């Protein structure tokens, strides 16, 4: 272990966020550098518990106590080797994952959990700085070809694993750049795109081929895809967004979050001079209290919105772990992201009844009512509270209510894949769809989930594809399609 008394000597500490008045003027990541001596103190808090529940809390099975100990001992090269053994992209998860491992940390039973996520991202950043992250070339070529549809974290994980196993891998992406939501869904202030680009450069050097601006099912038919490749992996995510079909929805000025966020990233990339429907000077209402809503919030701050309200139909979570989610479950607790810290008002237990439009048909307000969460025979409902009706002014409304599964498009129609009752693509225990030679991983089969689950499923799916093509595999398989997270 690291320091046997480390958890008694050091409290949990994270990097300082840059000053709010400064950071909302740019799109750089929000955190200051974290001194190495402080990081060692955080690694030292890992307490050599008898059963490290963090290993199971992480879908990737990250060997967290191992690399905490190595960081404490300044054995950084060994630490990145241990980290990369289970995670292809720790620079992504170290920035974007909500860290279910920390929710199941044994120290978290009676104290603040170990800052696992921070140690993780510092390991990989040190590795990049030292030049330790280099292309890992396949030792043999199999002559087998694999097409991967979608270049988000699941698709990239499949691609890197299968390329390193010696297969000829082509990743298809309908957008103009590779990365999926990592590219056009995650704002720069959460992850600068240089972080994505340097990993893609490594993958290209290893032999993965990327083809952009290809709408699979249209530009290349499903039949042609199956004819040209020995295996096909569907990893296009769950991009069908949830809508809010209430009176006034046809008003202009109402957008889905994934209509609002991509242009913001394109402005930073230099593709656009300005956002086509910027929040600047507007009263903004964001419907949805999750991470995507927070991304819209931080983006609206940087645009210079006049006011911002973020709506959540659920009641506000408690300040400390709720009894309904005991350790080692993912805790129900009130969370404050960097975007929330920057301003705006969070409105809980509120429901939107109507979008009110002005004479030009543009949204001008939201008619709302407060609600009470109730349970009847185990079924949850939200009942309106009389006398709590209120109109909130808004010239820009952003819907950030999550996603309902993969888009039902020409590709799925052409393949004829069976769907689950929830509308996801059905897969068996070997990640196979109902169509021979077609595999499914990530949100396409799982439904909307976390980046760490996408990478874990991508790694496992790669092992299944390799085993099918070659008769056996040495690739790791951390999860199965039926694996469920703790909690």
C-alpha positions as CSV (number, residue, x, y, z in Angstrom):
1,X,0.0,0.0,0.0
2,X,1.0,3.6,-0.1
3,X,1.1,5.3,3.4
4,X,-0.6,3.1,6.0
5,X,-1.7,6.2,7.9
6,X,-2.2,8.4,4.8
7,X,-6.0,8.5,5.2
8,X,-5.6,9.7,8.7
9,X,-3.1,12.4,7.9
10,X,-4.6,13.9,4.7
11,X,-8.0,15.1,3.8
12,X,-9.5,14.9,0.3
13,X,-8.2,17.8,-1.9
14,X,-8.8,18.6,-5.6
15,X,-7.2,21.1,-7.9
16,X,-8.4,24.7,-7.6
17,X,-10.7,25.9,-10.3
18,X,-9.7,29.1,-12.2
19,X,-11.3,32.3,-11.1
20,X,-14.9,32.5,-12.4
21,X,-14.6,36.0,-13.9
22,X,-11.5,34.9,-15.8
23,X,-12.6,31.4,-17.0
24,X,-16.0,32.4,-18.4
25,X,-14.1,34.7,-20.8
26,X,-12.5,31.7,-22.5
27,X,-13.0,28.1,-23.4
28,X,-10.0,26.6,-21.6
29,X,-10.4,23.8,-19.1
30,X,-11.4,25.1,-15.7
31,X,-8.8,23.6,-13.4
32,X,-5.4,24.9,-12.3
33,X,-2.4,22.6,-12.2
34,X,-2.3,20.3,-9.2
35,X,1.1,20.2,-7.4
36,X,2.8,16.8,-7.4
37,X,3.3,16.7,-3.6
38,X,-0.4,17.2,-3.1
39,X,-1.2,14.5,-5.5
40,X,1.1,12.1,-3.6
41,X,-0.9,13.0,-0.5
42,X,-4.1,12.1,-2.2
43,X,-2.6,8.8,-3.5
44,X,-1.5,8.1,0.1
45,X,-5.1,8.2,1.3
46,X,-5.7,4.8,-0.4
47,X,-6.1,2.6,2.7
48,X,-5.2,-0.9,1.5
49,X,-8.7,-2.1,2.4
50,X,-9.2,-5.9,2.5
51,X,-11.6,-5.9,-0.5
52,X,-11.1,-2.8,-2.9
53,X,-14.6,-2.2,-3.9
54,X,-13.4,0.6,-6.2
55,X,-12.2,-2.2,-8.6
56,X,-15.8,-3.4,-8.9
57,X,-17.3,0.1,-8.9
58,X,-15.3,0.8,-12.0
59,X,-16.7,-1.0,-15.1
60,X,-13.2,-1.2,-16.5
61,X,-11.9,-3.0,-13.4
62,X,-9.2,-0.4,-13.1
63,X,-6.5,-1.5,-10.7
64,X,-6.9,1.6,-8.5
65,X,-5.0,0.6,-5.4
66,X,-2.0,-0.5,-7.5
67,X,-1.5,2.8,-9.3
68,X,-2.2,4.8,-6.2
69,X,0.7,3.0,-4.5
70,X,2.9,3.5,-7.6
71,X,2.2,7.3,-7.7
72,X,3.0,7.6,-4.0
73,X,6.3,5.9,-4.7
74,X,7.1,8.1,-7.7
75,X,7.0,5.1,-10.0
76,X,5.1,6.9,-12.7
77,X,6.1,4.7,-15.7
78,X,4.8,1.6,-13.9
79,X,1.6,3.5,-13.0
80,X,0.7,4.4,-16.6
81,X,1.4,0.8,-17.6
82,X,-1.0,-0.4,-14.9
83,X,-3.6,2.2,-15.9
84,X,-3.4,1.4,-19.6
85,X,-3.8,-2.3,-18.9
86,X,-7.5,-1.7,-18.2
87,X,-8.3,1.7,-19.8
88,X,-7.5,2.8,-23.3
89,X,-8.4,6.4,-22.7
90,X,-7.8,7.5,-19.1
91,X,-7.4,11.1,-20.3
92,X,-11.1,11.0,-21.2
93,X,-12.4,9.2,-18.2
94,X,-10.2,11.3,-15.8
95,X,-12.0,14.4,-17.1
96,X,-15.5,13.2,-17.9
97,X,-16.4,10.2,-15.9
98,X,-18.5,10.9,-12.7
99,X,-16.2,8.3,-11.0
100,X,-18.5,5.5,-9.7
101,X,-15.2,4.1,-8.3
102,X,-15.2,6.9,-5.8
103,X,-18.8,6.2,-4.8
104,X,-17.7,2.7,-3.8
105,X,-14.4,3.6,-2.2
106,X,-14.2,1.9,1.3
107,X,-12.8,5.1,2.8
108,X,-16.1,6.8,1.7
109,X,-18.0,4.8,4.3
110,X,-16.8,7.2,7.1
111,X,-14.8,9.9,5.3
112,X,-14.4,11.6,1.9
113,X,-13.4,9.0,-0.7
114,X,-9.9,8.9,-2.3
115,X,-9.5,11.4,-5.2
116,X,-9.2,8.5,-7.6
117,X,-10.2,10.4,-10.7
118,X,-7.6,13.1,-10.1
119,X,-4.8,10.6,-9.6
120,X,-5.9,8.9,-12.8
121,X,-5.8,12.0,-15.0
122,X,-2.4,13.1,-13.5
123,X,-0.9,9.7,-14.4
124,X,-1.9,9.9,-18.0
125,X,-0.9,13.6,-18.4
126,X,2.5,12.8,-16.9
127,X,2.8,9.9,-19.4
128,X,2.0,12.2,-22.4
129,X,4.4,14.8,-21.1
130,X,7.2,12.2,-20.7
131,X,6.6,10.7,-24.2
132,X,5.6,7.3,-22.8
133,X,2.3,7.1,-24.9
134,X,3.5,5.8,-28.2
135,X,1.8,3.7,-31.0
136,X,1.5,0.0,-30.1
137,X,1.9,-1.7,-33.4
138,X,0.4,-5.2,-34.0
139,X,2.9,-8.0,-34.1
140,X,1.0,-9.9,-36.8
141,X,-1.7,-9.0,-39.4
142,X,-4.7,-11.3,-39.5
143,X,-6.0,-10.4,-42.9
144,X,-9.5,-9.8,-41.3
145,X,-11.3,-6.6,-41.7
146,X,-13.7,-4.9,-39.3
147,X,-16.0,-1.9,-39.8
148,X,-17.0,0.2,-36.8
149,X,-19.9,2.6,-37.1
150,X,-19.5,5.5,-34.7
151,X,-16.4,7.2,-33.3
152,X,-17.4,7.9,-29.7
153,X,-15.6,6.3,-26.8
154,X,-17.1,2.8,-27.4
155,X,-16.2,2.8,-31.1
156,X,-12.7,4.1,-30.4
157,X,-12.1,1.5,-27.8
158,X,-13.2,-1.3,-30.1
159,X,-11.0,0.1,-32.9
160,X,-7.9,0.4,-30.8
161,X,-8.2,-3.1,-29.4
162,X,-8.9,-4.8,-32.7
163,X,-6.2,-2.8,-34.5
164,X,-3.6,-3.9,-31.9
165,X,-4.9,-7.5,-32.4
166,X,-3.8,-7.3,-36.0
167,X,-7.1,-6.7,-37.8
168,X,-7.7,-4.0,-40.5
169,X,-10.1,-1.6,-38.8
170,X,-12.1,1.2,-40.4
171,X,-14.1,3.6,-38.3
172,X,-17.0,5.4,-40.0
173,X,-18.2,8.7,-38.7
174,X,-21.0,10.8,-40.2
175,X,-19.7,14.1,-38.9
176,X,-16.7,15.9,-40.4
177,X,-14.4,15.0,-37.5
178,X,-13.8,11.9,-35.4
179,X,-14.9,11.7,-31.8
180,X,-18.7,11.6,-31.6
181,X,-19.9,13.3,-28.4
182,X,-16.3,13.7,-27.3
183,X,-15.9,16.1,-30.2
184,X,-19.2,17.9,-30.5
185,X,-21.1,17.2,-27.3
186,X,-18.5,17.9,-24.6
187,X,-17.6,21.6,-24.3
188,X,-14.0,22.7,-24.4
189,X,-14.0,23.8,-20.8
190,X,-14.6,20.2,-19.8
191,X,-12.1,18.7,-22.2
192,X,-10.0,20.6,-24.7
193,X,-10.1,18.9,-28.1
194,X,-6.3,18.7,-28.2
195,X,-6.7,15.8,-25.6
196,X,-8.8,13.9,-28.2
197,X,-6.6,14.7,-31.2
198,X,-3.4,13.4,-29.7
199,X,-5.0,10.1,-28.9
200,X,-6.5,9.9,-32.4
201,X,-3.0,10.5,-33.8
202,X,-1.7,7.6,-31.8
203,X,-4.5,5.4,-33.2
204,X,-3.9,6.5,-36.8
205,X,-0.2,5.6,-36.4
206,X,-1.2,2.2,-35.1
207,X,-3.1,1.6,-38.3
208,X,-6.7,2.4,-37.5
209,X,-8.4,4.1,-40.5
210,X,-10.9,6.9,-40.0
211,X,-13.4,7.9,-42.6
212,X,-15.5,11.0,-41.9
213,X,-18.5,12.5,-43.6
214,X,-19.9,9.0,-44.2
215,X,-23.5,8.4,-43.3
216,X,-23.5,4.6,-43.1
217,X,-26.8,3.3,-44.5
218,X,-26.9,6.1,-47.0
219,X,-23.5,6.8,-48.4
220,X,-22.6,3.1,-48.0
221,X,-25.5,0.6,-47.7
222,X,-25.8,-1.9,-45.0
223,X,-25.4,-4.7,-47.5
224,X,-22.3,-3.2,-48.9
225,X,-20.8,-2.8,-45.5
226,X,-21.4,-6.5,-44.7
227,X,-20.0,-7.6,-48.0
228,X,-16.8,-5.5,-47.7
229,X,-15.9,-6.4,-44.0
230,X,-15.6,-9.6,-42.1
231,X,-17.4,-8.1,-39.1
232,X,-19.4,-4.9,-38.4
233,X,-19.6,-3.2,-35.0
234,X,-22.5,-0.8,-34.2
235,X,-21.2,1.8,-31.8
236,X,-23.1,4.9,-32.9
237,X,-24.5,5.8,-29.4
238,X,-27.9,6.7,-28.2
239,X,-28.5,9.9,-30.1
240,X,-32.3,10.0,-30.4
241,X,-33.1,12.9,-28.0
242,X,-36.1,13.1,-25.7
243,X,-38.5,15.9,-26.7
244,X,-41.1,17.9,-24.7
245,X,-44.3,17.8,-26.7
246,X,-46.4,20.4,-24.8
247,X,-48.3,23.4,-26.1
248,X,-46.1,26.0,-27.8
249,X,-43.4,23.5,-28.8
250,X,-43.5,24.7,-32.4
251,X,-42.3,28.2,-31.2
252,X,-38.9,29.3,-32.5
253,X,-36.1,29.7,-30.1
254,X,-36.5,26.2,-28.6
255,X,-33.6,23.8,-29.3
256,X,-32.3,20.5,-28.2
257,X,-29.0,20.5,-26.3
258,X,-27.3,18.6,-29.1
259,X,-28.4,21.3,-31.5
260,X,-26.9,24.0,-29.2
261,X,-23.6,22.4,-28.1
262,X,-22.0,21.4,-31.4
263,X,-21.9,24.9,-32.9
264,X,-20.2,26.2,-29.8
265,X,-17.4,23.7,-30.3
266,X,-17.3,24.6,-34.0
267,X,-16.8,28.3,-33.1
268,X,-13.8,27.3,-30.9
269,X,-12.4,25.1,-33.7
270,X,-12.6,28.0,-36.1
271,X,-15.3,26.5,-38.3
272,X,-17.9,29.3,-37.4
273,X,-17.3,32.9,-36.8
274,X,-20.2,33.0,-34.2
275,X,-22.9,30.7,-32.8
276,X,-26.0,30.7,-35.0
277,X,-28.3,31.1,-32.0
278,X,-26.1,32.4,-29.2
279,X,-27.3,32.9,-25.7
280,X,-25.7,36.3,-25.5
281,X,-28.0,38.9,-23.9
282,X,-30.9,36.4,-23.6
283,X,-32.9,35.0,-20.8
284,X,-32.2,31.3,-21.0
285,X,-34.1,28.3,-19.6
286,X,-32.5,24.9,-19.6
287,X,-34.9,22.0,-19.1
288,X,-33.0,19.1,-17.6
289,X,-30.7,18.9,-14.5
290,X,-28.1,16.5,-15.6
291,X,-24.6,16.8,-17.1
292,X,-25.8,17.8,-20.5
293,X,-27.8,20.6,-18.9
294,X,-24.7,21.7,-17.0
295,X,-22.8,21.7,-20.3
296,X,-25.5,24.1,-21.8
297,X,-25.2,26.2,-18.6
298,X,-21.5,26.7,-18.9
299,X,-21.7,27.4,-22.6
300,X,-24.5,30.0,-22.0
301,X,-22.3,31.7,-19.3
302,X,-19.5,32.0,-21.9
303,X,-21.9,33.4,-24.4
304,X,-22.9,36.2,-22.0
305,X,-26.5,35.2,-21.2
306,X,-28.6,37.8,-19.4
307,X,-30.1,35.2,-17.0
308,X,-30.1,31.4,-16.8
309,X,-32.5,29.1,-15.1
310,X,-32.0,25.3,-15.1
311,X,-35.1,23.2,-14.4
312,X,-35.2,19.8,-12.8
313,X,-38.5,17.9,-12.2
314,X,-36.9,15.9,-9.3
315,X,-36.6,17.4,-5.8
316,X,-33.1,18.6,-4.8
317,X,-30.9,15.8,-3.6
318,X,-29.6,15.9,0.0
319,X,-26.2,17.4,0.8
320,X,-24.8,14.0,2.0
321,X,-25.3,10.4,0.9
322,X,-29.0,9.5,1.0
323,X,-30.1,6.4,2.9
324,X,-31.7,5.1,-0.3
325,X,-28.3,4.7,-1.8
326,X,-26.0,3.2,0.9
327,X,-22.4,2.4,0.3
328,X,-21.2,1.0,-2.1
329,X,-24.0,2.2,-4.4
330,X,-23.6,5.4,-6.4
331,X,-24.7,8.0,-3.9
332,X,-27.7,10.2,-4.4
333,X,-26.3,13.6,-3.3
334,X,-26.4,17.2,-4.4
335,X,-23.6,18.0,-6.8
336,X,-22.3,21.3,-8.0
337,X,-20.3,21.3,-11.2
338,X,-18.0,24.1,-12.4
339,X,-20.8,25.5,-14.5
340,X,-23.2,25.7,-11.5
341,X,-20.5,27.5,-9.6
342,X,-20.3,30.1,-12.3
343,X,-23.9,31.3,-11.8
344,X,-27.5,30.7,-12.9
345,X,-30.5,29.5,-10.8
346,X,-31.3,25.9,-10.3
347,X,-35.0,25.3,-10.0
348,X,-36.1,21.9,-8.5
349,X,-39.4,20.1,-8.4
350,X,-40.7,22.1,-11.3
351,X,-42.6,21.1,-14.4
352,X,-43.1,23.1,-17.7
353,X,-46.7,23.2,-18.8
354,X,-46.5,25.5,-21.9
355,X,-44.1,27.4,-24.1
356,X,-45.5,30.9,-24.4
357,X,-44.7,32.7,-27.7
358,X,-44.8,36.4,-28.7
359,X,-46.6,37.8,-31.7
360,X,-43.8,36.7,-34.0
361,X,-44.0,33.1,-32.8
362,X,-40.8,33.2,-30.9
363,X,-40.7,31.8,-27.4
364,X,-41.0,34.5,-24.7
365,X,-41.7,32.6,-21.5
366,X,-42.3,29.2,-19.9
367,X,-45.4,28.5,-17.9
368,X,-44.6,26.3,-15.0
369,X,-45.9,24.7,-11.9
370,X,-44.2,23.2,-8.8
371,X,-44.7,19.5,-8.3
372,X,-44.5,17.0,-5.5
373,X,-42.9,13.6,-6.0
374,X,-45.2,10.8,-5.0
375,X,-45.1,7.0,-5.1
376,X,-48.2,4.8,-5.5
377,X,-47.8,1.1,-5.6
378,X,-44.1,1.6,-6.3
379,X,-44.8,3.9,-9.3
380,X,-43.4,7.4,-9.2
381,X,-45.4,10.5,-10.3
382,X,-45.1,14.2,-10.0
383,X,-48.3,15.9,-8.8
384,X,-48.9,19.7,-9.4
385,X,-49.1,21.9,-6.4
386,X,-52.0,24.3,-6.6
387,X,-51.2,28.0,-6.5
388,X,-47.5,27.6,-7.6
389,X,-47.9,28.5,-11.2
390,X,-45.3,30.9,-12.5
391,X,-44.0,32.3,-15.9
392,X,-40.3,32.4,-16.5
393,X,-39.1,34.8,-19.2
394,X,-37.1,33.1,-21.9
395,X,-35.9,33.9,-25.4
396,X,-33.8,30.8,-25.6
397,X,-34.9,27.4,-24.3
398,X,-32.6,24.4,-24.3
399,X,-34.0,20.8,-23.9
400,X,-31.5,18.6,-22.1
401,X,-33.7,15.8,-21.0
402,X,-31.5,12.9,-22.1
403,X,-31.7,10.4,-25.0
404,X,-34.2,7.5,-25.7
405,X,-31.9,5.2,-27.6
406,X,-30.2,4.9,-31.0
407,X,-31.7,6.7,-34.0
408,X,-34.0,4.5,-36.1
409,X,-32.3,5.2,-39.4
410,X,-31.4,3.7,-42.8
411,X,-28.6,1.6,-41.3
412,X,-30.7,-0.2,-38.7
413,X,-33.5,-0.6,-41.3
414,X,-31.1,-2.0,-43.8
415,X,-29.5,-4.4,-41.4
416,X,-32.8,-5.5,-39.9
417,X,-31.5,-5.7,-36.4
418,X,-33.9,-6.7,-33.7
419,X,-34.6,-4.1,-31.0
420,X,-35.3,-4.4,-27.3
421,X,-38.5,-3.2,-25.6
422,X,-36.6,0.0,-24.9
423,X,-35.7,0.6,-28.5
424,X,-32.0,-0.3,-28.1
425,X,-30.3,-2.8,-30.5
426,X,-30.6,-6.3,-29.1
427,X,-27.3,-8.2,-28.4
428,X,-26.5,-11.6,-26.9
429,X,-23.8,-12.6,-24.4
430,X,-21.2,-12.4,-27.1
431,X,-22.2,-8.9,-28.2
432,X,-23.8,-10.2,-31.4
433,X,-26.9,-8.6,-32.8
434,X,-29.6,-10.7,-34.4
435,X,-27.8,-10.2,-37.7
436,X,-24.9,-12.6,-38.4
437,X,-21.5,-10.8,-38.3
438,X,-22.9,-7.6,-36.7
439,X,-22.0,-6.7,-33.2
440,X,-23.3,-4.0,-30.8
441,X,-21.7,-2.1,-27.9
442,X,-22.0,1.1,-26.0
443,X,-25.1,3.2,-25.8
444,X,-26.5,1.7,-29.0
445,X,-27.2,-1.5,-27.1
446,X,-27.1,-0.3,-23.5
447,X,-29.0,3.0,-23.8
448,X,-27.7,6.3,-22.5
449,X,-25.0,5.7,-20.0
450,X,-21.5,6.8,-18.8
451,X,-18.3,7.1,-20.8
452,X,-16.6,4.5,-18.6
453,X,-19.3,2.0,-19.6
454,X,-18.8,2.8,-23.2
455,X,-15.1,2.1,-23.1
456,X,-15.6,-1.1,-21.0
457,X,-18.2,-2.4,-23.5
458,X,-16.0,-1.5,-26.4
459,X,-13.1,-3.5,-25.0
460,X,-15.3,-6.5,-24.3
461,X,-17.0,-6.3,-27.7
462,X,-13.5,-6.2,-29.3
463,X,-12.6,-9.5,-27.5
464,X,-15.8,-11.1,-28.8
465,X,-15.2,-10.0,-32.4
466,X,-11.5,-11.2,-32.2
467,X,-12.6,-14.5,-30.8
468,X,-15.2,-15.0,-33.5
469,X,-12.8,-14.1,-36.3
470,X,-9.8,-16.1,-34.9
471,X,-11.2,-18.8,-32.8
472,X,-9.6,-17.4,-29.6
473,X,-8.6,-14.1,-28.1
474,X,-6.1,-12.6,-25.7
475,X,-8.0,-9.4,-25.5
476,X,-9.5,-8.5,-22.1
477,X,-13.3,-8.6,-21.5
478,X,-14.1,-6.5,-18.4
479,X,-17.9,-6.6,-18.7
480,X,-20.8,-8.6,-20.3
481,X,-24.0,-7.2,-21.8
482,X,-25.8,-8.1,-18.6
483,X,-23.4,-6.5,-16.3
484,X,-25.1,-3.9,-14.1
485,X,-23.3,-1.2,-12.1
486,X,-23.4,-1.1,-8.3
487,X,-26.6,0.8,-7.5
